[in-house]
Protein backbone atom coordinates (compact mmCIF):
# COMPACT_ATOMS: atom_id res chain seq x y z
CA UNK A 1 0.00 0.00 0.00
CA UNK A 2 1.10 3.54 -0.75
CA UNK A 3 0.10 6.81 0.89
CA UNK A 4 0.61 9.92 -1.20
CA UNK A 5 -0.82 13.29 -1.93
CA UNK A 6 -1.10 15.36 -5.07
CA UNK A 7 -1.21 19.14 -5.08
CA UNK A 8 -2.16 20.66 -8.42
CA UNK A 9 -3.75 23.66 -10.02
CA UNK A 10 -7.50 23.59 -9.42
CA UNK A 11 -7.91 23.49 -13.21
CA UNK A 12 -6.18 20.07 -13.20
CA UNK A 13 -8.47 18.54 -10.56
CA UNK A 14 -10.81 16.97 -13.12
CA UNK A 15 -7.85 15.41 -14.99
CA UNK A 16 -6.54 13.87 -11.76
CA UNK A 17 -10.00 12.49 -10.95
CA UNK A 18 -10.20 11.02 -14.48
CA UNK A 19 -6.92 9.19 -13.84
CA UNK A 20 -8.31 7.91 -10.54
CA UNK A 21 -11.31 6.55 -12.43
CA UNK A 22 -9.14 4.91 -15.12
CA UNK A 23 -6.92 3.29 -12.47
CA UNK A 24 -9.90 2.35 -10.26
CA UNK A 25 -8.64 4.44 -7.35
CA UNK A 26 -11.81 4.88 -5.32
CA UNK A 27 -10.46 5.88 -1.91
CA UNK A 28 -9.24 9.45 -1.67
CA UNK A 29 -9.87 12.70 0.11
CA UNK A 30 -9.92 15.97 -1.81
CA UNK A 31 -9.27 19.35 -0.26
CA UNK A 32 -10.74 21.56 -2.97
CA UNK A 33 -9.07 24.85 -2.09
CA UNK A 34 -5.43 25.11 -1.08
CA UNK A 35 -3.02 27.96 -1.69
CA UNK A 36 0.74 28.07 -1.98
CA UNK A 37 3.80 28.64 -4.10
CA UNK A 38 5.88 26.32 -6.24
CA UNK A 39 8.26 26.28 -9.20
CA UNK A 40 5.85 24.45 -11.50
CA UNK A 41 2.75 26.51 -10.88
CA UNK A 42 3.99 29.75 -9.38
CA UNK A 43 2.17 31.52 -6.58
CA UNK A 44 -1.55 30.82 -6.18
CA UNK A 45 -3.24 32.61 -3.34
CA UNK A 46 -6.66 33.33 -4.85
CA UNK A 47 -6.26 37.11 -4.78
CA UNK A 48 -5.65 39.96 -7.23
CA UNK A 49 -1.89 39.83 -6.83
CA UNK A 50 -1.51 36.03 -7.10
CA UNK A 51 -4.71 34.72 -8.70
CA UNK A 52 -5.63 31.08 -8.93
CA UNK A 53 -6.08 28.22 -6.52
CA UNK A 54 -4.80 24.71 -6.03
CA UNK A 55 -6.52 21.50 -4.97
CA UNK A 56 -5.07 18.56 -3.06
CA UNK A 57 -5.84 14.85 -3.01
CA UNK A 58 -4.81 12.42 -0.25
CA UNK A 59 -4.77 8.78 -1.37
CA UNK A 60 -4.03 5.32 0.01
CA UNK A 61 -3.96 2.63 -2.67
CA UNK A 62 -2.17 -0.46 -3.92
CA UNK A 63 1.43 -0.04 -5.06
CA UNK A 64 0.68 -0.90 -8.71
CA UNK A 65 -2.05 1.77 -8.95
CA UNK A 66 0.25 4.29 -7.28
CA UNK A 67 3.06 3.51 -9.73
CA UNK A 68 0.74 3.97 -12.71
CA UNK A 69 -0.48 7.32 -11.38
CA UNK A 70 3.09 8.39 -10.54
CA UNK A 71 4.13 7.62 -14.13
CA UNK A 72 1.23 9.72 -15.45
CA UNK A 73 2.30 12.65 -13.23
CA UNK A 74 5.92 12.31 -14.39
CA UNK A 75 4.84 12.37 -18.06
CA UNK A 76 2.64 15.40 -17.41
CA UNK A 77 5.44 17.29 -15.64
CA UNK A 78 7.76 16.76 -18.62
CA UNK A 79 5.50 18.82 -20.89
CA UNK A 80 6.69 22.30 -21.81
CA UNK A 81 3.35 24.03 -21.21
CA UNK A 82 1.58 22.84 -18.09
CA UNK A 83 -0.05 23.79 -14.82
CA UNK A 84 1.69 23.01 -11.55
CA UNK A 85 1.39 19.49 -10.15
CA UNK A 86 3.35 17.60 -7.49
CA UNK A 87 2.98 14.08 -6.15
CA UNK A 88 4.49 13.40 -2.73
CA UNK A 89 4.74 9.83 -1.39
CA UNK A 90 4.79 9.41 2.39
CA UNK A 91 5.50 6.43 4.62
CA UNK A 92 2.29 4.65 5.63
CA UNK A 93 2.60 3.41 9.21
CA UNK A 94 -0.96 2.63 10.17
CA UNK A 95 -4.60 2.91 9.14
CA UNK A 96 -7.16 2.69 11.93
C-alpha positions as CSV (number, residue, x, y, z in Angstrom):
1,X,0.0,0.0,0.0
2,X,1.1,3.5,-0.8
3,X,0.1,6.8,0.9
4,X,0.6,9.9,-1.2
5,X,-0.8,13.3,-1.9
6,X,-1.1,15.4,-5.1
7,X,-1.2,19.1,-5.1
8,X,-2.2,20.7,-8.4
9,X,-3.7,23.7,-10.0
10,X,-7.5,23.6,-9.4
11,X,-7.9,23.5,-13.2
12,X,-6.2,20.1,-13.2
13,X,-8.5,18.5,-10.6
14,X,-10.8,17.0,-13.1
15,X,-7.9,15.4,-15.0
16,X,-6.5,13.9,-11.8
17,X,-10.0,12.5,-11.0
18,X,-10.2,11.0,-14.5
19,X,-6.9,9.2,-13.8
20,X,-8.3,7.9,-10.5
21,X,-11.3,6.5,-12.4
22,X,-9.1,4.9,-15.1
23,X,-6.9,3.3,-12.5
24,X,-9.9,2.4,-10.3
25,X,-8.6,4.4,-7.3
26,X,-11.8,4.9,-5.3
27,X,-10.5,5.9,-1.9
28,X,-9.2,9.4,-1.7
29,X,-9.9,12.7,0.1
30,X,-9.9,16.0,-1.8
31,X,-9.3,19.3,-0.3
32,X,-10.7,21.6,-3.0
33,X,-9.1,24.9,-2.1
34,X,-5.4,25.1,-1.1
35,X,-3.0,28.0,-1.7
36,X,0.7,28.1,-2.0
37,X,3.8,28.6,-4.1
38,X,5.9,26.3,-6.2
39,X,8.3,26.3,-9.2
40,X,5.9,24.4,-11.5
41,X,2.7,26.5,-10.9
42,X,4.0,29.7,-9.4
43,X,2.2,31.5,-6.6
44,X,-1.5,30.8,-6.2
45,X,-3.2,32.6,-3.3
46,X,-6.7,33.3,-4.9
47,X,-6.3,37.1,-4.8
48,X,-5.7,40.0,-7.2
49,X,-1.9,39.8,-6.8
50,X,-1.5,36.0,-7.1
51,X,-4.7,34.7,-8.7
52,X,-5.6,31.1,-8.9
53,X,-6.1,28.2,-6.5
54,X,-4.8,24.7,-6.0
55,X,-6.5,21.5,-5.0
56,X,-5.1,18.6,-3.1
57,X,-5.8,14.8,-3.0
58,X,-4.8,12.4,-0.3
59,X,-4.8,8.8,-1.4
60,X,-4.0,5.3,0.0
61,X,-4.0,2.6,-2.7
62,X,-2.2,-0.5,-3.9
63,X,1.4,0.0,-5.1
64,X,0.7,-0.9,-8.7
65,X,-2.0,1.8,-9.0
66,X,0.3,4.3,-7.3
67,X,3.1,3.5,-9.7
68,X,0.7,4.0,-12.7
69,X,-0.5,7.3,-11.4
70,X,3.1,8.4,-10.5
71,X,4.1,7.6,-14.1
72,X,1.2,9.7,-15.4
73,X,2.3,12.7,-13.2
74,X,5.9,12.3,-14.4
75,X,4.8,12.4,-18.1
76,X,2.6,15.4,-17.4
77,X,5.4,17.3,-15.6
78,X,7.8,16.8,-18.6
79,X,5.5,18.8,-20.9
80,X,6.7,22.3,-21.8
81,X,3.4,24.0,-21.2
82,X,1.6,22.8,-18.1
83,X,0.0,23.8,-14.8
84,X,1.7,23.0,-11.5
85,X,1.4,19.5,-10.1
86,X,3.3,17.6,-7.5
87,X,3.0,14.1,-6.2
88,X,4.5,13.4,-2.7
89,X,4.7,9.8,-1.4
90,X,4.8,9.4,2.4
91,X,5.5,6.4,4.6
92,X,2.3,4.6,5.6
93,X,2.6,3.4,9.2
94,X,-1.0,2.6,10.2
95,X,-4.6,2.9,9.1
96,X,-7.2,2.7,11.9
